[in-house]
Structure formats: C-alpha cells, structure tokens
C-alpha cells in the first residue's frame, strides 16, 4: 500500500484531539488528519463526568475554566450544535480542616470574576435541605456550573473540523511513530504508513505507549477510576445539583434522569495503576459499597436508592495533576498533549486553541501554553495551589 501524506497528524479522537483539530483547521497549516484507533470518544472521554465549572485553585486555571464555560454556554447556539449543556449549580462541601482554604480560594475566584458564593451550613441547607451537614463548616456554591455530554461535544468538534477540511480516520490504530534524524516523519498504522511533518499525541493514558522507544517516557501514570450509578429514591428525585464533598473525596452528579453518578477522588480511590489496554470496565463491588456509603452519610435517603451498577475509566495522572502541552525536547515535530488528570473535558475548548498556538507559533489564545511545559517536572516548578485542600489525590 502506498503511504498517504498529511502535514499535521493528530492522534486521538477524544474531546481534546477533536478540539485541537477544530482549532488548527482555520490556521492555514495545510492538510490536517485526525486518527483514532476506535470510534470518537470511545476512550476516557466517553466515560467522563463532563462537569463544566470555574472553581480552581490557580489563577491561570480559573481563567481557562471561565473562558471554557463561556464557550459551552455560547458556542453551541452560535454554531448550531447541541452539547446538552445543563446548568445545575455546583456545591463544594468542606469541614473545619479545609474551611480557611475554601474561604481564601472562593475569594480568589471572585476576584477573577467567577460567580461563586461562600456559604455557611444554614445557607447551604437552604439549597440542599435533605443533606446531613453536621460535619460541614463552609461551602462554596457555583450557581452557573453544570455538565455537558462528552460524546455529543466530541462529535460536534469533529464535525466542525471536518467542515473546515480535516480528514478523520477512525478504527485505525497507530502501531508506532516513525522518527528519522531526530524528527518525526510519520506513523505506521494497521492500514499502512502516513507521512507527516507534525504529530500531536493526544492519547491520554496511552501517551507513553505511543511514543514507545522513540522518546523519554512522560511523567504520566494511567490510573483506573470508578463511578457508580444510583437510582435516586423519590425523596431525592429533585437533587439536581452537583455536589463535591471534600470531607471524604466524593462527588455526585445527576445525569438528567433520576440517576446520580457517584465517584471519588480521595487518595484511596485513585491508587490503582493499570495497563490502559486491559483495565476492568466494570465497577468493583467494594467501590460500589464505598461510594454508596458516602452518599448515605451525606444524604441519608440514599439508603433507599437502587444501585444500577457502575463502570471503570482512566485518568492520565501527572505528578501535579495538570496536563502537559509541549513539543518533545528530543524529537522535533512531536507534540505531547496528555496528562489531564481528570480535568480534560472542561478545559478542552481552551486547550485546542492553546495547542494550535504552540504548533503554529501564533498567539491567538490569551492563555500561555508554556504554563503546561513538560520541563516543569525537572525545574521544581510544579503547578501547585497556594491554598490546597486536604485529602485529595489531586486539586
């Protein structure tokens, strides 16, 4: 089979790969191809909680998240897409140990223009009256936060990219990246060779598998995470708010039905290092019990919920819980966009523009991609918050 040619090859058909394709499509960079080993959004993207919120613990991340939320609110209407974005409000619960940090971070977010309120237990009870708040000292409330559909979002980005000339190849696994003289020349796929001068690796937990023997491994660890489906009992059917329970690391999100998705981000919830090709897609019984008990402790009426199983997914974790957006220091033309550590969906519209700036040398985005440079891990300049929350595997 004769090799095909493209100028830019994006590997990974999740929400960030398609966002990058969409952003690059309008920048006169020649032929752009996106390749995906399965179907669009069939990796970690399709199993994402897909929350859209602004609260972060670093100013730059707050600004990115604010611009991303504005995108989710406005872009679909302007372009004629339905990303199924639902505004539910989001409440973060803190006990005494994190109360000071929560108050300080809430103030920092407000300074950056975020609509976020600092509540005491009484005002929190007004919003979620059926919650047990005995151990809650302070809450942060984002009334404009919500969630979107990660699959619909990915397909919308891909369609927009295709409208602007991007070629999309699905069900085409990449066997390896081809390198000659210290720079990329293309990839070998199951269907033959594709020549490319620029390759963007957006494969998340598979990022190191893809670069293989060609480059130094990225500081990314594939972590299996789990979520549980609980069918809410009648008393809780109106519980639509997203709840982030920092007292125990749990989170709760409705899926637009009487079901609530329950997950966890405490250290014990995110300790299972796996091979991304062989991890279990079903939730473990002990995780179902653990998460259900957390839900009951916060909302006692969850004792009458009906468990409808759960599923496993992947986080591509970095040491500071933030992504890498950078060109390889060893291979010219190879760009790595991975390590989102569970934040990839909500930042994806902004990530696409930042990576397009990185690859083209342009400066259309107000956000500096250098913030996520890979060298920060050896420079002792990790992205860390001034006021972190305790008991979290990442911030």
Buried (B, 14 or more C-beta within 10 A) or exposed (E): EEBBBBBBBBBBBBBBBBBBBBBBBEBEBEBBBBBBBEBBBBBBBBBBBBBBBBBBBBBBBBBBBBBBBEBBBEBBEEEEBEBBBBBBBBBBBBBEEBBEBBBBBBEBBEEBEBBBBBBEBEEBBEBBEBBBBEBBBBBBBBBBBBBBBBBBBBBBBBBBBBEBEBBBBBEBEBEBBBBEEEBBBBBBBEBEBBBBBBBBBBBBBBBBBBBEEBBEEBBBBBBBBBBBBBBBBEEBEEBBBBBBBBBBBBBBBBBEEBBBBBBBBBEEBBEBEBEBEEBEEEBBEEBBEBBBBBBBBBBBBBEEBEBEEBBBBBBBBBBBBBBBBBBBEEBBBBBBBBBBBBBBBBBBBBBBBBBBBBBBEEEEBEBBBEBBBBEBBEEEEEBEBEBEBEBBBBB
